[in-house]
């Protein structure tokens, strides 16, 4: 085992002024208390809060200060994310990874902005994977991305062993996210570090999960610094023999006998999804209305004898009746 210590910092995040100096101060405190820490992760949008009016061009002076801090402490640093304003006017939710020499080695823009609430935020299309020499392979997703297992599937299919997931969740669905973090760790046999903020930055409840879905740490609703030492040999062994010697999910997916037409947008397999209406904010008192028979949308046809038959299947030559 080559030990590697990753620390999350769950802190209060203000919406109307910079939190950068507070982040740098807490990093100093963390390293004074736990000098064996090798990587530090802050929450989503920690530097400037959740308002896109504070979007920054990249690179910027704030990133330069974080690069200086990573170099001074000799740590890998993921300083949350911030809204990035590009030259064409589009705004992205972007995180960077800084190595112990102070170099930005990776950059990631959130693929799934929390729409319809994060209106006007553009979606990234590039995955983020980076290697820590002699340790292992890491990947980054941001908050809502983890709700879409395709994102983690792509990362772990390329060997990612630790998923870093900075979060800004200040809503009542945080408990659902905790369940998703545990499920993600088990499904993809990886560590998950989901670091949330407080106040305008979230409700806390940061979580660290190992590849067997065991919770190694869960914060409450107060500020917290939590270094956790990971063992990536555990990831590799579990991917070889399965969770507790049981499910070998990555190899089973690799050896699958089925492709998934839903990922081909021209296949028609997602017809039901197109009946759900636009992605928009709920209105007061609005009732759910389905204008399309979901059976029709799914490809059912009437057989004429009072039954219906499914005329579409991802399995070759297979049909079914109900």
N, C-alpha and C positions, 0 to 999 in steps of 0.2 A: 504493500500500500504506500502510495505517495500522498501524504496529507496535503490538503488544500483547504484553507479557511475562507469562507465567503461570509461577509457581514451585510445585513440589511439595516438601513436606518429609516425608521418610521418617525416622521416629525411633523409638526404643525406647518402648514403651508398657507400663506396669506394670498389673497386674490388681487390686491390693489397695490402691492409694492414688491420689490425684489426680495427673494428668499435666499439669494446666493451667498451672502456673508453668513447667514445662519447655517447653511449647508456646510460651508467651509469650516465654521467653528465646530460643528458636530463631528465632522471628519477628524479634526484635530483631537477632540475628546476621545473619539473611538480609538484612534491609534495610540493615544496615551494609556487608555485602559486595557486595550487588547492588541498589543504591538505585533502579535503573531498573525493578524489578519492579512490576507493576501489579495482579496478582491472586495470592493464595496459597491453596493447597489442602493440608489435612492428611488423614490417613488416617481410615477409619471407626473410630468409637468411641475416638478418640485421647484425649479429655479424661479419661474415667473407666474406660477399659478394657472388656473383653468381658463383665463380669458384670452382669446386670440388677438385682442388689440395689442398685446405685448409680444407679438411675433417678432422674431429676430432674423436677420440675415445670417447665413453660415458662410465662412467662419465668423466668429465674433469675439469680443473681449472676454465675455463670460467663459466661453470654452477655453480660452487661453489661460484663464485663472485656474480652471479645473485641471488643465494639463500640467500647470505648475505644481498643483497640489499632489497629483498622482506621482510626479517625479520626486517631489520632496519626501513623500511617505513611501515610495517604492511599491505602490499597489496598482492593481488593475482597478479602474474606476468607471462605473456607469452612473453618471450624475443625473439620473431621471431622464426626462425628455423635455423638450420645449417646442413651442410652435415656431416653425421655420417659415419665413417668407422668402419665396424664390423670386427671381428676376421677372418672371412672367406674371407675378401677382398671386399665384396660388400659395395656399398655406397648408403645411404638413405638420404632423406631430412626430418629431424626429428625436431619436436618441443616438448618442455616440458611445463608443467604447474606447477608453484611453489605456494604454499599456503603462507599465512601471517606468518607462523612459519618457513618458509624457507625450507619446505620439498617438494620434487618433488612428486606430487600426480597423475600425468598423463603424458603419453608420446604418441606421434603420429608420424608415418611416412607417408608421402604423398602417397596416393594411385594411383594418376594419374600424374606421372612426365610428363612434357611438351614435349612428344615425337612427332616427331623425334629429336627435338632440344636438349632435355636433354638426349642424348644418354649415356648409361652407368650408369644411376641412377636406382636403383632397386625400385620396388613399394611395399609399405606397404600393409598389409592385415587386420590389426586390427583397429577397430574404437576407437575413443577417446571420452568418456563421463565422466564428473565429476560433483559432486554436491557442491554448495556453501551452507553451512548450513543456514537454515532459509531464504534462498533467492530463489534458484531454480536450475535447471539442465542446464548445459552448454555442448557444443560439439565443437570440433575443426576439421576444414578441412583446407587444404593449397592450395591457389591460384587455379590452374587448376581443382582441385577437384570439385569446385562449378559448373563447366560446366556440371557435370554429376549428375543429380538430384537424382540418386539412392543413392548417398552418404548422402545427406541431408534427404532423405526418411528414411534411416536406422536410422539416429540419432534422428529425430523427432518422429519416431515410438516408440522410447524408452524414449520419454518424454523430449527431449532437447528443451529448450525455447529460448536460445541465441546461435547463431552460430558465433564462432570466426574464422575469415578467413584471416590470414596473407597472404599478396600478394607480389609478385615481378613481376610486369608487366611494362616493358619498351617499349612495342610495340603498334602498332596502334589499337589493339583490346581492349584497355581499356574501350572505350565507350560501347562496347558490354558487357563487364563484369559488368559495372554499371547497364545496363538493366537486366542482369542475377541476380544481387544482389537484385534488387527490385522485380523481379519475384519470386525469391527464398523465400523472406520474405512473399509474398502474398500466394504462393503455400503451404507453410509449416507453416504459421501462427507463425512466430518466428522473433526475432530481428536478424539482420545481421550486424556484424562489420567487414568490409573488409578494412584492413589497408595496404596500399601500401608504397613503399619507393620512393626515388629520386636518380637521377644520375645513377650509376650502379645498384641501387636498384629499379628503376622504374620511372614512369612519374607522380607519385602522384595520385591525384583524389581519395583519400580514401573516404569511404562512410559508413554512419550508416543509417540503414533503420529499421522502426518499422514494426510490423506484419500486418499493413494495407497497406504496400508498400509506406508509407510516408517517404521521405528523411528527417532525423533529422539533418544531417550534411553532407556536401561534401567539401573536401579540394580542393584547387587549385594545382598549380605546385610549391608550396613553402613549407618550413618546417612548421609543424603545430602540435599543441597539442590540442586535443579536448575531454574533458571529457563530457560524456552524461549520464544523469541519466535515467535508465530504470525502467519500471513498469511491472513486470511479471504478475501482476493481469490482465493487458490488454491482455497478451497472453492467459491466462486461460479463460477469458471471451470470447474472440474472438473464441477460439477453441470450446467453448460451443455453442455460438449463431451464429457464422459466421462473416465474414468480413462485417461490417456495417449491421449486421443482415441478411446477404445474404449467400454466399457460405460457407458451412461447409465442407471444403475439406478433412480434416483429417478423420472425421467420414464417409464421403462418400467413401474414399478409404478403410477404415476398412470394410464397408458394401458392397463392390463391388461384383458383380456377375460374374466377369471374372478374370481368371488368365492370365498371360502374357507369352506365350510360348517362346518369344524371350530370356527370361532369362534361358531357358533350352537349353544349347548349342547343345544338341543332337536332338532338335526338327526340325531343318531345317528352322525355322522361320527367321533366320538371313542370309539366302542364298544370298540375294542381297548384304549384307555387304561384303561378300567374293568376290564379283566382283570388288571391289574398288581398288585393287592393294595393294602393301605393304605399311607399314607405314614408309615413308622415306622422306628425304628432297627433295623439288621440284628442278628440274633442269632448267637451263635457256632455255626459249622458249619451254618448254615441253607442249604438248597438252594433254587434257584429252581424253582418249580412253577407251571405254567400249567394252570389247571383248565378253560379255555375254548379251543376251537379258534380261533386268531387269524383264520383265514379266515372263520369264521362271524361273528366279531366285526366283521370288515371288510365284511361284506355279501355274502359269496360264497354261492351256492346250487348244489346239485348239479343237473346238467342231465339225468341219466339215461343218458348215453352214455359214462360214465367220465370226463367232463370236468367242469369247474366254470366258472360264469360269474359275473362281478361285476355285481350288480344295482344298484350305486350308483355314480354318477360326478358330480363337480362340473360336468362339461361337459354342456350340454344335449343330450339325444338320443344321447349317446355311451355305448356299452357295450363290454365286452372279454371275451375268453375266454383261458384259459390251457391 
